[in-house]
């Protein structure tokens, strides 16, 4: 399986794209564990948006971040739970059952597997289970 290995500079470029889309629309940010939590903390520091550790539907101007909406099941689950909040992903993949409100890039269904910089060094070996 072909892989795209991302660098931190790639992450910041995608966060910048998302921020341009949501600028002025959010007061708080939170993330979907695990990759989304990292992104939410980065977003909070980079753009001065308050990080929420425990989001609720009472904070309507909150952005929920995740790394990728691949199948869309995780994003769908969080969207049902936090129905008043906005969603954003670095990547939104064709075929996902849930489209985030905002995203950095659209990926075609047969795109490379994306490896994020916060994944373990042995992630390549771990992910190879997908090949068999």
mmCIF file of the C-alpha atoms, coordinates in Angstrom:
data_MODEL
# 
_entry.id   MODEL 
# 
loop_
_atom_site.group_PDB 
_atom_site.id 
_atom_site.type_symbol 
_atom_site.label_atom_id 
_atom_site.label_alt_id 
_atom_site.label_comp_id 
_atom_site.label_asym_id 
_atom_site.label_entity_id 
_atom_site.label_seq_id 
_atom_site.pdbx_PDB_ins_code 
_atom_site.Cartn_x 
_atom_site.Cartn_y 
_atom_site.Cartn_z 
_atom_site.occupancy 
_atom_site.B_iso_or_equiv 
_atom_site.pdbx_formal_charge 
_atom_site.auth_seq_id 
_atom_site.auth_comp_id 
_atom_site.auth_asym_id 
_atom_site.auth_atom_id 
_atom_site.pdbx_PDB_model_num 
ATOM 1   C CA . UNK A 1 1   ? 0.000   0.000  0.000  1.00 0.00 ? 1   UNK A CA 1 
ATOM 2   C CA . UNK A 1 2   ? 1.342   3.425  -0.954 1.00 0.00 ? 2   UNK A CA 1 
ATOM 3   C CA . UNK A 1 3   ? 1.702   5.874  1.920  1.00 0.00 ? 3   UNK A CA 1 
ATOM 4   C CA . UNK A 1 4   ? 1.969   9.611  2.218  1.00 0.00 ? 4   UNK A CA 1 
ATOM 5   C CA . UNK A 1 5   ? 4.194   10.528 5.162  1.00 0.00 ? 5   UNK A CA 1 
ATOM 6   C CA . UNK A 1 6   ? 3.292   13.981 6.468  1.00 0.00 ? 6   UNK A CA 1 
ATOM 7   C CA . UNK A 1 7   ? 5.640   16.454 8.114  1.00 0.00 ? 7   UNK A CA 1 
ATOM 8   C CA . UNK A 1 8   ? 4.647   19.012 10.754 1.00 0.00 ? 8   UNK A CA 1 
ATOM 9   C CA . UNK A 1 9   ? 4.841   21.733 8.091  1.00 0.00 ? 9   UNK A CA 1 
ATOM 10  C CA . UNK A 1 10  ? 2.104   19.892 6.144  1.00 0.00 ? 10  UNK A CA 1 
ATOM 11  C CA . UNK A 1 11  ? -0.096  19.864 9.246  1.00 0.00 ? 11  UNK A CA 1 
ATOM 12  C CA . UNK A 1 12  ? 0.322   23.606 9.808  1.00 0.00 ? 12  UNK A CA 1 
ATOM 13  C CA . UNK A 1 13  ? -0.549  24.361 6.164  1.00 0.00 ? 13  UNK A CA 1 
ATOM 14  C CA . UNK A 1 14  ? -3.754  22.332 6.467  1.00 0.00 ? 14  UNK A CA 1 
ATOM 15  C CA . UNK A 1 15  ? -4.631  23.969 9.793  1.00 0.00 ? 15  UNK A CA 1 
ATOM 16  C CA . UNK A 1 16  ? -4.099  27.368 8.136  1.00 0.00 ? 16  UNK A CA 1 
ATOM 17  C CA . UNK A 1 17  ? -6.556  26.377 5.377  1.00 0.00 ? 17  UNK A CA 1 
ATOM 18  C CA . UNK A 1 18  ? -9.141  25.362 7.955  1.00 0.00 ? 18  UNK A CA 1 
ATOM 19  C CA . UNK A 1 19  ? -8.587  28.502 10.006 1.00 0.00 ? 19  UNK A CA 1 
ATOM 20  C CA . UNK A 1 20  ? -9.255  30.700 6.961  1.00 0.00 ? 20  UNK A CA 1 
ATOM 21  C CA . UNK A 1 21  ? -12.604 28.937 6.554  1.00 0.00 ? 21  UNK A CA 1 
ATOM 22  C CA . UNK A 1 22  ? -13.659 29.210 10.216 1.00 0.00 ? 22  UNK A CA 1 
ATOM 23  C CA . UNK A 1 23  ? -12.032 32.527 11.193 1.00 0.00 ? 23  UNK A CA 1 
ATOM 24  C CA . UNK A 1 24  ? -14.495 34.505 13.264 1.00 0.00 ? 24  UNK A CA 1 
ATOM 25  C CA . UNK A 1 25  ? -16.942 31.607 13.588 1.00 0.00 ? 25  UNK A CA 1 
ATOM 26  C CA . UNK A 1 26  ? -15.388 29.795 16.555 1.00 0.00 ? 26  UNK A CA 1 
ATOM 27  C CA . UNK A 1 27  ? -14.521 30.767 20.105 1.00 0.00 ? 27  UNK A CA 1 
ATOM 28  C CA . UNK A 1 28  ? -13.494 27.321 21.347 1.00 0.00 ? 28  UNK A CA 1 
ATOM 29  C CA . UNK A 1 29  ? -11.738 24.276 19.922 1.00 0.00 ? 29  UNK A CA 1 
ATOM 30  C CA . UNK A 1 30  ? -11.631 20.629 20.954 1.00 0.00 ? 30  UNK A CA 1 
ATOM 31  C CA . UNK A 1 31  ? -10.504 17.428 19.296 1.00 0.00 ? 31  UNK A CA 1 
ATOM 32  C CA . UNK A 1 32  ? -11.550 13.869 18.666 1.00 0.00 ? 32  UNK A CA 1 
ATOM 33  C CA . UNK A 1 33  ? -9.065  11.563 20.424 1.00 0.00 ? 33  UNK A CA 1 
ATOM 34  C CA . UNK A 1 34  ? -6.288  10.827 19.453 1.00 0.00 ? 34  UNK A CA 1 
ATOM 35  C CA . UNK A 1 35  ? -5.164  12.768 16.394 1.00 0.00 ? 35  UNK A CA 1 
ATOM 36  C CA . UNK A 1 36  ? -7.843  15.404 16.804 1.00 0.00 ? 36  UNK A CA 1 
ATOM 37  C CA . UNK A 1 37  ? -6.717  16.232 20.332 1.00 0.00 ? 37  UNK A CA 1 
ATOM 38  C CA . UNK A 1 38  ? -3.227  17.037 19.091 1.00 0.00 ? 38  UNK A CA 1 
ATOM 39  C CA . UNK A 1 39  ? -4.681  19.199 16.329 1.00 0.00 ? 39  UNK A CA 1 
ATOM 40  C CA . UNK A 1 40  ? -7.004  21.048 18.704 1.00 0.00 ? 40  UNK A CA 1 
ATOM 41  C CA . UNK A 1 41  ? -4.131  21.947 21.026 1.00 0.00 ? 41  UNK A CA 1 
ATOM 42  C CA . UNK A 1 42  ? -2.005  23.094 18.083 1.00 0.00 ? 42  UNK A CA 1 
ATOM 43  C CA . UNK A 1 43  ? -4.950  25.117 16.753 1.00 0.00 ? 43  UNK A CA 1 
ATOM 44  C CA . UNK A 1 44  ? -5.545  26.680 20.159 1.00 0.00 ? 44  UNK A CA 1 
ATOM 45  C CA . UNK A 1 45  ? -1.948  27.856 20.467 1.00 0.00 ? 45  UNK A CA 1 
ATOM 46  C CA . UNK A 1 46  ? -1.529  28.891 16.845 1.00 0.00 ? 46  UNK A CA 1 
ATOM 47  C CA . UNK A 1 47  ? -4.704  30.982 16.560 1.00 0.00 ? 47  UNK A CA 1 
ATOM 48  C CA . UNK A 1 48  ? -5.419  31.963 20.169 1.00 0.00 ? 48  UNK A CA 1 
ATOM 49  C CA . UNK A 1 49  ? -8.671  29.999 20.367 1.00 0.00 ? 49  UNK A CA 1 
ATOM 50  C CA . UNK A 1 50  ? -9.549  28.605 23.797 1.00 0.00 ? 50  UNK A CA 1 
ATOM 51  C CA . UNK A 1 51  ? -9.161  24.828 24.105 1.00 0.00 ? 51  UNK A CA 1 
ATOM 52  C CA . UNK A 1 52  ? -12.110 22.957 25.649 1.00 0.00 ? 52  UNK A CA 1 
ATOM 53  C CA . UNK A 1 53  ? -11.206 19.734 27.400 1.00 0.00 ? 53  UNK A CA 1 
ATOM 54  C CA . UNK A 1 54  ? -14.848 18.770 27.994 1.00 0.00 ? 54  UNK A CA 1 
ATOM 55  C CA . UNK A 1 55  ? -17.074 20.099 25.200 1.00 0.00 ? 55  UNK A CA 1 
ATOM 56  C CA . UNK A 1 56  ? -20.843 20.344 25.511 1.00 0.00 ? 56  UNK A CA 1 
ATOM 57  C CA . UNK A 1 57  ? -23.605 21.436 23.168 1.00 0.00 ? 57  UNK A CA 1 
ATOM 58  C CA . UNK A 1 58  ? -23.880 24.619 25.243 1.00 0.00 ? 58  UNK A CA 1 
ATOM 59  C CA . UNK A 1 59  ? -20.730 25.980 23.577 1.00 0.00 ? 59  UNK A CA 1 
ATOM 60  C CA . UNK A 1 60  ? -22.169 26.511 20.095 1.00 0.00 ? 60  UNK A CA 1 
ATOM 61  C CA . UNK A 1 61  ? -19.120 28.333 18.719 1.00 0.00 ? 61  UNK A CA 1 
ATOM 62  C CA . UNK A 1 62  ? -16.893 25.287 19.195 1.00 0.00 ? 62  UNK A CA 1 
ATOM 63  C CA . UNK A 1 63  ? -14.862 23.565 16.506 1.00 0.00 ? 63  UNK A CA 1 
ATOM 64  C CA . UNK A 1 64  ? -14.241 19.814 16.805 1.00 0.00 ? 64  UNK A CA 1 
ATOM 65  C CA . UNK A 1 65  ? -11.063 18.809 14.954 1.00 0.00 ? 65  UNK A CA 1 
ATOM 66  C CA . UNK A 1 66  ? -9.968  15.418 13.672 1.00 0.00 ? 66  UNK A CA 1 
ATOM 67  C CA . UNK A 1 67  ? -7.171  14.299 11.412 1.00 0.00 ? 67  UNK A CA 1 
ATOM 68  C CA . UNK A 1 68  ? -9.172  12.503 8.715  1.00 0.00 ? 68  UNK A CA 1 
ATOM 69  C CA . UNK A 1 69  ? -12.720 11.590 7.835  1.00 0.00 ? 69  UNK A CA 1 
ATOM 70  C CA . UNK A 1 70  ? -11.933 8.313  6.099  1.00 0.00 ? 70  UNK A CA 1 
ATOM 71  C CA . UNK A 1 71  ? -14.952 6.077  6.609  1.00 0.00 ? 71  UNK A CA 1 
ATOM 72  C CA . UNK A 1 72  ? -16.660 8.912  8.494  1.00 0.00 ? 72  UNK A CA 1 
ATOM 73  C CA . UNK A 1 73  ? -17.919 6.712  11.323 1.00 0.00 ? 73  UNK A CA 1 
ATOM 74  C CA . UNK A 1 74  ? -15.956 8.502  14.059 1.00 0.00 ? 74  UNK A CA 1 
ATOM 75  C CA . UNK A 1 75  ? -16.994 11.925 12.811 1.00 0.00 ? 75  UNK A CA 1 
ATOM 76  C CA . UNK A 1 76  ? -20.610 10.771 12.537 1.00 0.00 ? 76  UNK A CA 1 
ATOM 77  C CA . UNK A 1 77  ? -20.540 9.511  16.133 1.00 0.00 ? 77  UNK A CA 1 
ATOM 78  C CA . UNK A 1 78  ? -19.161 12.798 17.487 1.00 0.00 ? 78  UNK A CA 1 
ATOM 79  C CA . UNK A 1 79  ? -21.537 14.847 15.328 1.00 0.00 ? 79  UNK A CA 1 
ATOM 80  C CA . UNK A 1 80  ? -24.519 13.045 16.841 1.00 0.00 ? 80  UNK A CA 1 
ATOM 81  C CA . UNK A 1 81  ? -23.240 13.576 20.362 1.00 0.00 ? 81  UNK A CA 1 
ATOM 82  C CA . UNK A 1 82  ? -22.239 17.227 19.823 1.00 0.00 ? 82  UNK A CA 1 
ATOM 83  C CA . UNK A 1 83  ? -24.923 18.277 17.349 1.00 0.00 ? 83  UNK A CA 1 
ATOM 84  C CA . UNK A 1 84  ? -24.471 22.040 17.924 1.00 0.00 ? 84  UNK A CA 1 
ATOM 85  C CA . UNK A 1 85  ? -20.731 22.067 17.202 1.00 0.00 ? 85  UNK A CA 1 
ATOM 86  C CA . UNK A 1 86  ? -18.826 22.607 13.979 1.00 0.00 ? 86  UNK A CA 1 
ATOM 87  C CA . UNK A 1 87  ? -16.538 19.882 12.625 1.00 0.00 ? 87  UNK A CA 1 
ATOM 88  C CA . UNK A 1 88  ? -13.274 20.071 10.698 1.00 0.00 ? 88  UNK A CA 1 
ATOM 89  C CA . UNK A 1 89  ? -10.743 17.517 9.453  1.00 0.00 ? 89  UNK A CA 1 
ATOM 90  C CA . UNK A 1 90  ? -7.382  17.899 7.805  1.00 0.00 ? 90  UNK A CA 1 
ATOM 91  C CA . UNK A 1 91  ? -8.557  15.403 5.187  1.00 0.00 ? 91  UNK A CA 1 
ATOM 92  C CA . UNK A 1 92  ? -12.027 14.496 3.952  1.00 0.00 ? 92  UNK A CA 1 
ATOM 93  C CA . UNK A 1 93  ? -11.996 11.300 1.906  1.00 0.00 ? 93  UNK A CA 1 
ATOM 94  C CA . UNK A 1 94  ? -14.357 10.344 -0.891 1.00 0.00 ? 94  UNK A CA 1 
ATOM 95  C CA . UNK A 1 95  ? -16.813 7.746  0.348  1.00 0.00 ? 95  UNK A CA 1 
ATOM 96  C CA . UNK A 1 96  ? -16.887 9.044  3.918  1.00 0.00 ? 96  UNK A CA 1 
ATOM 97  C CA . UNK A 1 97  ? -20.403 8.796  5.363  1.00 0.00 ? 97  UNK A CA 1 
ATOM 98  C CA . UNK A 1 98  ? -19.975 12.167 7.099  1.00 0.00 ? 98  UNK A CA 1 
ATOM 99  C CA . UNK A 1 99  ? -18.646 15.369 5.569  1.00 0.00 ? 99  UNK A CA 1 
ATOM 100 C CA . UNK A 1 100 ? -17.070 17.795 8.030  1.00 0.00 ? 100 UNK A CA 1 
ATOM 101 C CA . UNK A 1 101 ? -18.221 21.402 7.911  1.00 0.00 ? 101 UNK A CA 1 
ATOM 102 C CA . UNK A 1 102 ? -14.640 22.380 7.008  1.00 0.00 ? 102 UNK A CA 1 
ATOM 103 C CA . UNK A 1 103 ? -11.606 20.487 5.739  1.00 0.00 ? 103 UNK A CA 1 
ATOM 104 C CA . UNK A 1 104 ? -8.078  21.108 4.545  1.00 0.00 ? 104 UNK A CA 1 
ATOM 105 C CA . UNK A 1 105 ? -8.000  18.766 1.550  1.00 0.00 ? 105 UNK A CA 1 
ATOM 106 C CA . UNK A 1 106 ? -10.264 16.326 -0.247 1.00 0.00 ? 106 UNK A CA 1 
ATOM 107 C CA . UNK A 1 107 ? -8.854  12.862 -0.974 1.00 0.00 ? 107 UNK A CA 1 
ATOM 108 C CA . UNK A 1 108 ? -10.075 10.470 -3.628 1.00 0.00 ? 108 UNK A CA 1 
ATOM 109 C CA . UNK A 1 109 ? -11.130 7.013  -2.455 1.00 0.00 ? 109 UNK A CA 1 
ATOM 110 C CA . UNK A 1 110 ? -7.977  5.290  -3.736 1.00 0.00 ? 110 UNK A CA 1 
ATOM 111 C CA . UNK A 1 111 ? -5.559  7.856  -2.306 1.00 0.00 ? 111 UNK A CA 1 
ATOM 112 C CA . UNK A 1 112 ? -2.439  6.822  -0.429 1.00 0.00 ? 112 UNK A CA 1 
ATOM 113 C CA . UNK A 1 113 ? -2.655  5.871  3.231  1.00 0.00 ? 113 UNK A CA 1 
ATOM 114 C CA . UNK A 1 114 ? -1.850  9.010  5.244  1.00 0.00 ? 114 UNK A CA 1 
ATOM 115 C CA . UNK A 1 115 ? 0.730   8.743  8.040  1.00 0.00 ? 115 UNK A CA 1 
ATOM 116 C CA . UNK A 1 116 ? 0.638   11.666 10.469 1.00 0.00 ? 116 UNK A CA 1 
ATOM 117 C CA . UNK A 1 117 ? 3.779   12.949 12.233 1.00 0.00 ? 117 UNK A CA 1 
ATOM 118 C CA . UNK A 1 118 ? 2.470   12.078 15.713 1.00 0.00 ? 118 UNK A CA 1 
ATOM 119 C CA . UNK A 1 119 ? 2.051   8.403  14.877 1.00 0.00 ? 119 UNK A CA 1 
ATOM 120 C CA . UNK A 1 120 ? 4.531   5.951  16.344 1.00 0.00 ? 120 UNK A CA 1 
ATOM 121 C CA . UNK A 1 121 ? 7.763   5.321  14.499 1.00 0.00 ? 121 UNK A CA 1 
ATOM 122 C CA . UNK A 1 122 ? 6.652   1.751  13.888 1.00 0.00 ? 122 UNK A CA 1 
ATOM 123 C CA . UNK A 1 123 ? 3.289   2.893  12.469 1.00 0.00 ? 123 UNK A CA 1 
ATOM 124 C CA . UNK A 1 124 ? 4.386   1.802  9.005  1.00 0.00 ? 124 UNK A CA 1 
ATOM 125 C CA . UNK A 1 125 ? 4.754   -1.793 10.219 1.00 0.00 ? 125 UNK A CA 1 
ATOM 126 C CA . UNK A 1 126 ? 1.514   -1.615 12.191 1.00 0.00 ? 126 UNK A CA 1 
ATOM 127 C CA . UNK A 1 127 ? -0.401  -0.274 9.193  1.00 0.00 ? 127 UNK A CA 1 
ATOM 128 C CA . UNK A 1 128 ? 0.861   -3.037 6.925  1.00 0.00 ? 128 UNK A CA 1 
ATOM 129 C CA . UNK A 1 129 ? -1.913  -5.280 8.272  1.00 0.00 ? 129 UNK A CA 1 
ATOM 130 C CA . UNK A 1 130 ? -4.116  -3.435 5.781  1.00 0.00 ? 130 UNK A CA 1 
ATOM 131 C CA . UNK A 1 131 ? -2.176  -4.937 2.869  1.00 0.00 ? 131 UNK A CA 1 
ATOM 132 C CA . UNK A 1 132 ? -3.001  -8.561 3.703  1.00 0.00 ? 132 UNK A CA 1 
# 
